[in-house]
């Protein structure tokens, strides 16, 4: 068996889960728990990019939530807790919770939404905005496209497309609950 095949096979094997007691913190507006470098290494040694995991807080939700832990730069990870998970577990910021986390080799969280026509056309017409879009991280692009997919009214779509183009082109402004600075 080739080394690459052996490595792929090892990656697909289920890993043991970590069971931790952690306090839910707040980073900006995002609830999270912090996974230390030694703990993360027990899931996947040397992993430096977003790590796909299955997550339960206090045993909830029944079917573990699939999410990527975000690297901190020191070998540890930020594990952001979606509202769905917090609601299912009845937890909130400041609570000490039981965290079950397991590496998920099958999770492939690629772009889930295409660029909507009403945004894509504006993006193509604005060279500076297009360059700004290309400079965004894949996760930020995905976040914007997910946000755009939830917009229902044409007025909301146009308003948000206009704001996005402005900040992507380098204008100082507010879009998606954050300040954008050139």
N, C-alpha and C positions, 0 to 999 in steps of 0.2 A: 504494500500500500504506500502511495506517495505521501510525503510529509504534509503537503497542503490538504490532502484528503483526510489524513489522521487529525489534523488541526480542526478541520470543519466538523468532523464527527465528534470531536471532544467538545466543540462549541455548542453542538445540538443536544448534548446530554443534559438532563435536568440537574441543576445545582441545588445544594441544600439552601434552605431559607435562613435569613438572619432574623432573630427575634430580639428586639431592642425596646428599652423604655426611654423615650425621648420627650422633651418638652417642645411643643409647637411654638415657633417664633414667628416673627413678622419681618420680612425683608422688603422694604418699600411698602407695597400693598399686598404682597404675596405671602400667605401662610406657608411655612416650610418646617421640616425637621432637618437637622444637619447630620450627615453620615460621615464619620471620620475616615481617614485614609486607611487605617488598619481594618476597619469594618468593611470598607469598599473592596479592599484587597481580598477579603474572604469571599466576596461575590465573584470578582474578576481581577486578578492581579495585573497591575500595570495599565489598567484601562484609563484613558485620558480624554475620551470624547463622551458625549451624552450616553449614559448607560441605560439600556432598556430593562425595565424591571416590572414585576407584578407586585402590587402593594395592597396591604390591608392594614387598617387602623382599628385596634380593638376588635379584630376579627371581622371587620366589615369593610367593604361590601362582601356579600357571599361569594361572588365571583371576583377574584382579585382584579384591581384596576391596573390597566397597562399605562405606563408613563415612562418618560426618560428622566433619570436623575441628571442634574447639570453639574459639570465639573467646577470645582472651586479654584483649581490651580495648584493645590498642595497635596493632591491625591485623594482628597475628600470630595463630597458631593452635596449639593443642595437638593433636597427631595421636596419639590413643591407639592402642596396638597390641594387638589381640586375640590371645589365646593361639593361635588357629588360624594366624594370620599368623606369629607368632614361631616356632611349631613347624615350619611349612612351610619357613621360611627358616633354621632352626637358629640363631636369634639369641637373645640374652638381654640383660638390663640391663647397661650398660657397654660393649657392643659398638659399634663404628663400622660402620654398614651403608649399603648403597646403597638409597636410597629413590626409588621412582618413584611420583609422585602426579599424577593428572589429574582435572580438574573433571568431574563426572558430572551432566549436566543431567537425565537420566532417573531418577535415584535419588529416590524419594519414601519416606522412612522415617517413615511415620506409625505410630500405634498398631497393633501387630501382634497384640495379645491383648485380648479383651474382659475386662471386670471379672467375675471369677468370682462366681457366685451366693453362695457361702459367705462371700465378703468384702463384696460389694455390699449384702447384707441388713444386715450389722453396720454398715456405713458409713452407710446410710440411717437407722438407728436412733440414731446418735450425732451430734448436731448439731455438736459441737466437732470431732470427727474429720472430718466432712464438710467443714467450713470449712478444716481443715488440709490435706485432700486438694486442695481447690480452690486453695490457696495454692502448692502444689508446682508446679515447672516441668513442662512437658509431657515433657521428657526423663526427669525423676525418676519421674513417673507411669508412663511406658513401662517404665522399669527395674524398678519394683515389679511391674507386671503380667507382665513377662517372667519374673521370679523366681517369682511365684505359679503361672504356667503350668507350671513345671517340677516343682512339688510333686506327689507321687503319693499319699501316704497321707492319709486323712482326719485322722489325728492331727497330721501336719505342717501341713496346711492350717489346722486350727483354732488350733494354737499360733502360727503366723505371722499369722493374721488377728487374734488377740488382741493380739499385740505391735504390729502395725501400727496398730490402732485406738488403743491406748494412746499411742503416740508422736505420732500424728496429732492426738490430742485435747490434746496439750501436756505429757504426762508425760515426765520425763527417763528415757531408756532407751537400749537398744541394739537395733537392728534392721537386718538386711542388712549386717552387718559395719561399722556406723558408729554413732557416738553421736548421739542426737537430743536436743536441748535446747530447752526452751520459750523 
